[in-house]
Amino acid sequence: MKKLIIVFALFVLTALVKNLSAQVSLDAEFRPRTEFRNGFRKPLADTLWPAFVTFQRTRLTADYKSKVINTRITLQDSRVWGKSDTKTSDSKIEVYEAWAEYLLTSGISAQFGRQPLKYDDQRLLGAANWSNTGLAHDVLLLKVKPRKSFQVHLGAAYNNSKDTLLEVAYTTKQMYKTMGFMWLSKSFGNGITLTAINILEGLQKTKNYQVVYPRNTSGANVVFQSDSSRFTGTAFLYVQNGRSSSFEKLKAYAFSAKAGYKMNKYLMASAGIDYYSGTSPTVIAGESNTFNKLYGANHSFNVYMEYFQAIPKAGLTGLFCRFYRVY
């Protein structure tokens, strides 16, 4: 049945190309990755054996583009080698992306459906590509780009955990009931780009659909990168307020600053600081100062060993220095 659905989808897309003189492209990804885990994500006791695990992600993407409508459908199979026996399969093909973008007028479009959200360095909203499954949201996105150097994105989501005839408790874990966000970006001719973002989530109280607590995250980014300079730089400041994931009163912040220098054609050096506020033991019960990274990439920040997928309650300060190859 799944094969028939895929064949039918390809047939429909081909027909659209013939009728609308549009463009269809197919892309495939086969990504196996093997990890030897000796202290990955948490220290391993000497009495325990390290893990040797192989993951595999397979994706098939179909893109349809015309002068008015763009669509993308990405099917995904994510598995661990050996989880299924040789006669059956525990893995299943799922939809990672399924969205359409409609051009309303010049410089304005609406994009809606299942889609990854990638903004700035993907610290708050990211695709988490290192993950074997990735991250995606069911969201309506309005994109406005009046000129090449300036753009605005407005997003909105209202989630339900099942088909229903009346409002019920939202039971999907680690997700918002509602979300709205605004992102602005302005590029300057000297290599500087300024962005600002505001994300307002509605967190539904457990098993009580009538109570939805707000969590607001807002801040700004500045990036410097120019072909005429060997130096690069990035910095951000975010503040959070409202309620935490455990519904405590929330006041938190985070900031980062990083500078880089291109030593030669292939080698880059960088250094910087990441700071996330935390909650002191003396803070009154029911209050929190611990910053939440929301729905961003985990592997890209706070060391590659992923010890801090969630910011510790006491907060986190990271000083880092890197030397890496430029491709």
C-alpha positions as CSV (number, residue, x, y, z in Angstrom):
1,M,0.0,0.0,0.0
2,K,2.8,2.4,0.9
3,K,4.5,1.7,-2.4
4,L,1.3,2.4,-4.3
5,I,0.8,5.7,-2.5
6,I,4.3,6.8,-3.4
7,V,3.8,5.8,-7.1
8,F,0.5,7.6,-7.2
9,A,2.0,10.7,-5.7
10,L,4.8,10.7,-8.3
11,F,2.2,10.2,-11.0
12,V,0.1,13.2,-9.8
13,L,3.2,15.4,-9.6
14,T,4.2,14.4,-13.1
15,A,0.8,15.3,-14.4
16,L,0.9,18.7,-12.8
17,V,4.2,19.4,-14.5
18,K,2.7,18.6,-17.9
19,N,-0.3,20.8,-17.2
20,L,1.3,23.8,-15.5
21,S,4.8,23.8,-16.9
22,A,6.1,23.6,-13.4
23,Q,9.2,21.9,-12.1
24,V,9.4,18.7,-10.0
25,S,12.6,17.4,-8.4
26,L,13.2,14.3,-6.4
27,D,15.9,13.9,-3.8
28,A,16.9,11.0,-1.6
29,E,19.0,10.7,1.5
30,F,20.6,7.5,2.9
31,R,22.4,8.4,6.2
32,P,23.8,5.6,8.4
33,R,25.8,6.6,11.4
34,T,27.7,4.5,13.9
35,E,28.6,5.7,17.4
36,F,30.8,4.2,20.1
37,R,29.3,5.6,23.3
38,N,31.7,5.7,26.2
39,G,30.3,8.4,28.4
40,F,28.1,10.0,25.8
41,R,25.3,12.2,27.4
42,K,26.3,11.0,30.8
43,P,29.4,9.6,32.5
44,L,29.7,5.8,32.3
45,A,30.7,3.8,35.4
46,D,33.8,1.6,35.1
47,T,31.7,-1.5,35.7
48,L,29.5,-0.8,32.6
49,W,30.4,-1.5,29.0
50,P,30.3,1.2,26.3
51,A,27.6,1.0,23.7
52,F,28.2,0.4,19.9
53,V,25.1,1.6,18.0
54,T,24.3,2.2,14.4
55,F,21.5,4.4,13.3
56,Q,20.0,4.8,9.8
57,R,17.9,7.6,8.4
58,T,16.4,7.3,4.9
59,R,14.5,10.2,3.3
60,L,12.7,10.6,0.0
61,T,11.8,14.2,-0.9
62,A,9.6,15.5,-3.8
63,D,9.5,19.2,-4.6
64,Y,7.0,20.9,-6.8
65,K,7.7,24.5,-8.0
66,S,5.6,26.8,-10.1
67,K,5.2,30.6,-10.4
68,V,2.4,30.5,-7.8
69,I,2.7,27.4,-5.7
70,N,5.7,25.5,-4.1
71,T,5.2,22.2,-2.3
72,R,7.4,19.7,-0.6
73,I,6.8,16.2,0.7
74,T,9.5,14.3,2.6
75,L,8.9,10.7,3.7
76,Q,11.3,9.4,6.4
77,D,12.3,6.0,7.9
78,S,14.4,6.2,11.1
79,R,15.7,3.0,12.6
80,V,18.4,1.4,14.8
81,W,20.2,-1.5,13.2
82,G,19.0,-4.8,14.8
83,K,15.9,-3.4,16.4
84,S,13.7,-5.4,14.0
85,D,14.2,-9.2,13.3
86,T,14.8,-10.5,9.8
87,K,11.2,-11.2,9.2
88,T,9.5,-8.1,10.6
89,S,10.1,-4.4,10.8
90,D,9.4,-2.1,13.8
91,S,10.2,0.9,11.8
92,K,7.6,2.8,9.8
93,I,7.6,5.4,7.1
94,E,6.4,8.7,8.4
95,V,5.9,12.2,7.0
96,Y,8.7,14.5,8.0
97,E,7.6,17.4,5.8
98,A,4.4,18.1,4.0
99,W,3.8,21.8,3.2
100,A,2.7,24.1,0.5
101,E,3.7,27.7,-0.2
102,Y,1.3,30.0,-2.0
103,L,2.6,33.3,-3.5
104,L,0.0,35.9,-2.5
105,T,1.7,38.8,-4.3
106,S,5.3,39.9,-5.1
107,G,7.4,39.4,-1.9
108,I,4.6,37.9,0.2
109,S,3.7,34.2,0.5
110,A,1.9,31.9,2.9
111,Q,3.5,28.5,3.8
112,F,1.5,26.0,5.7
113,G,1.7,22.4,6.8
114,R,4.3,20.2,8.5
115,Q,7.7,21.9,8.2
116,P,11.0,22.5,10.0
117,L,11.6,26.0,11.5
118,K,15.2,27.2,11.1
119,Y,16.1,30.7,12.4
120,D,19.4,32.3,13.2
121,D,21.8,29.7,14.5
122,Q,18.9,27.3,15.2
123,R,19.4,27.7,19.0
124,L,15.7,28.3,19.7
125,L,14.0,27.0,16.5
126,G,16.0,24.5,14.5
127,A,15.7,21.4,12.3
128,A,18.0,19.3,14.6
129,N,19.5,17.6,11.6
130,W,22.0,15.6,13.7
131,S,19.1,13.8,15.3
132,N,18.0,10.7,13.5
133,T,14.4,12.0,13.2
134,G,14.8,15.8,13.0
135,L,12.3,18.4,14.3
136,A,9.2,19.8,12.5
137,H,6.1,21.8,13.4
138,D,2.5,22.0,12.1
139,V,2.4,25.7,11.5
140,L,1.1,28.5,9.3
141,L,3.8,30.8,8.1
142,L,3.5,34.2,6.5
143,K,6.7,35.4,4.8
144,V,7.2,39.0,3.8
145,K,10.2,40.2,1.9
146,P,9.7,43.7,0.4
147,R,13.4,43.9,-0.5
148,K,16.4,41.7,-0.6
149,S,18.0,43.1,2.6
150,F,14.9,42.9,4.8
151,Q,12.3,40.2,5.6
152,V,9.7,39.3,8.2
153,H,8.2,35.9,9.1
154,L,5.0,35.5,11.1
155,G,4.1,32.0,12.4
156,A,1.1,30.5,14.2
157,A,0.2,27.1,15.4
158,Y,-2.8,25.6,17.3
159,N,-2.3,21.9,18.2
160,N,-4.6,19.0,19.1
161,S,-3.5,15.5,20.1
162,K,-6.4,13.8,18.3
163,D,-9.5,14.4,16.1
164,T,-12.2,15.8,18.4
165,L,-15.6,17.5,18.4
166,L,-14.9,19.6,21.4
167,E,-11.9,21.1,23.2
168,V,-10.0,18.5,25.3
169,A,-6.7,18.3,27.1
170,Y,-3.6,18.4,24.9
171,T,-1.6,15.2,25.8
172,T,1.3,15.4,23.4
173,K,4.5,15.6,25.5
174,Q,7.0,18.4,25.3
175,M,4.9,20.5,23.0
176,Y,3.0,23.7,23.1
177,K,-0.8,23.9,22.7
178,T,-0.5,27.2,20.9
179,M,2.4,29.2,19.5
180,G,2.9,32.4,17.6
181,F,6.2,34.0,16.6
182,M,7.7,36.9,14.7
183,W,11.2,37.1,13.2
184,L,12.7,40.1,11.5
185,S,16.0,40.2,9.6
186,K,17.9,43.2,8.2
187,S,21.1,42.9,6.3
188,F,23.6,45.8,5.8
189,G,26.1,46.2,3.0
190,N,29.1,46.0,5.4
191,G,28.6,42.3,6.3
192,I,26.4,42.9,9.4
193,T,23.0,41.2,9.8
194,L,20.6,42.1,12.6
195,T,17.7,39.9,13.6
196,A,15.0,40.0,16.2
197,I,12.6,37.2,17.3
198,N,9.7,36.9,19.7
199,I,8.1,33.5,20.4
200,L,4.9,33.2,22.5
201,E,3.8,29.7,23.5
202,G,0.7,28.6,25.2
203,L,1.5,25.7,27.6
204,Q,-1.7,23.8,28.6
205,K,-1.9,22.7,32.2
206,T,-1.8,19.0,32.6
207,K,-5.3,17.4,32.0
208,N,-7.0,20.8,32.2
209,Y,-7.7,22.3,28.8
210,Q,-9.2,25.5,30.3
211,V,-5.8,26.7,31.7
212,V,-3.1,27.7,29.2
213,Y,0.0,29.4,30.6
214,P,2.1,31.8,28.4
215,R,5.8,31.5,28.0
216,N,7.4,34.4,26.0
217,T,10.9,34.4,24.6
218,S,12.3,37.4,22.9
219,G,15.7,38.7,21.8
220,A,18.1,39.8,19.1
221,N,21.1,38.5,17.1
222,V,23.9,40.2,15.4
223,V,26.2,38.5,12.9
224,F,29.3,39.9,11.1
225,Q,30.6,38.0,8.1
226,S,32.3,39.5,5.1
227,D,34.3,38.1,2.2
228,S,36.6,41.1,2.6
229,S,37.5,40.3,6.2
230,R,39.1,37.4,7.9
231,F,37.2,38.1,11.1
232,T,33.7,36.9,11.9
233,G,31.5,37.5,14.9
234,T,28.1,36.6,16.4
235,A,26.2,37.6,19.5
236,F,22.7,37.2,20.9
237,L,20.6,38.1,24.0
238,Y,17.3,36.4,24.9
239,V,15.0,36.9,27.8
240,Q,12.1,34.6,28.9
241,N,9.1,35.3,31.1
242,G,5.7,33.8,31.9
243,R,5.6,30.2,33.0
244,S,8.1,27.3,32.8
245,S,7.3,23.8,31.5
246,S,6.5,22.9,35.0
247,F,4.3,26.0,35.3
248,E,6.5,27.9,37.7
249,K,6.7,31.7,37.4
250,L,9.6,32.3,35.0
251,K,12.2,35.0,34.6
252,A,15.3,33.9,32.7
253,Y,17.8,35.0,30.2
254,A,20.7,33.8,28.0
255,F,23.5,35.5,26.0
256,S,26.4,34.5,23.8
257,A,29.3,36.1,22.1
258,K,31.7,34.5,19.6
259,A,34.6,35.8,17.5
260,G,36.3,33.9,14.7
261,Y,39.4,34.4,12.6
262,K,40.2,32.7,9.2
263,M,43.9,31.7,9.6
264,N,44.2,30.6,6.0
265,K,42.2,29.1,3.2
266,Y,41.3,26.0,5.1
267,L,41.7,26.7,8.8
268,M,39.4,28.7,11.1
269,A,39.8,29.6,14.8
270,S,37.0,30.8,17.1
271,A,36.4,31.5,20.8
272,G,33.4,32.6,22.8
273,I,31.0,32.3,25.7
274,D,27.5,30.9,26.1
275,Y,25.6,31.7,29.3
276,Y,22.2,30.4,30.4
277,S,20.6,31.7,33.6
278,G,19.7,29.2,36.4
279,T,17.7,29.0,39.5
280,S,19.4,29.6,42.9
281,P,18.6,27.3,45.8
282,T,17.4,30.5,47.6
283,V,14.7,31.2,45.1
284,I,11.1,31.1,46.4
285,A,9.2,27.9,45.7
286,G,7.1,28.2,42.6
287,E,9.6,30.5,40.8
288,S,12.2,29.7,38.2
289,N,15.2,31.5,36.6
290,T,16.3,28.5,34.4
291,F,16.4,29.3,30.7
292,N,14.7,26.9,28.3
293,K,16.2,26.4,24.8
294,L,12.8,25.6,23.3
295,Y,12.9,23.7,20.0
296,G,16.5,24.2,18.8
297,A,19.4,22.0,17.9
298,N,21.0,20.1,20.8
299,H,24.2,18.7,19.2
300,S,25.4,22.0,17.8
301,F,25.8,23.7,21.2
302,N,27.1,23.1,24.7
303,V,29.7,20.5,23.7
304,Y,29.2,17.7,21.2
305,M,28.9,15.0,24.0
306,E,25.3,16.3,24.6
307,Y,25.5,16.5,28.4
308,F,23.3,19.5,28.4
309,Q,20.3,18.7,26.1
310,A,18.3,20.5,28.7
311,I,19.8,23.4,30.6
312,P,20.6,22.3,34.2
313,K,18.3,23.9,36.8
314,A,21.3,25.9,38.2
315,G,22.1,27.3,34.7
316,L,25.1,26.8,32.5
317,T,28.2,28.8,31.5
318,G,30.4,27.6,28.6
319,L,33.7,29.0,27.5
320,F,35.0,27.5,24.3
321,C,37.8,27.6,21.7
322,R,37.8,25.8,18.4
323,F,40.1,25.1,15.5
324,Y,38.4,23.6,12.5
325,R,38.7,23.1,8.8
326,V,36.8,25.3,6.4
327,Y,35.2,23.6,3.3
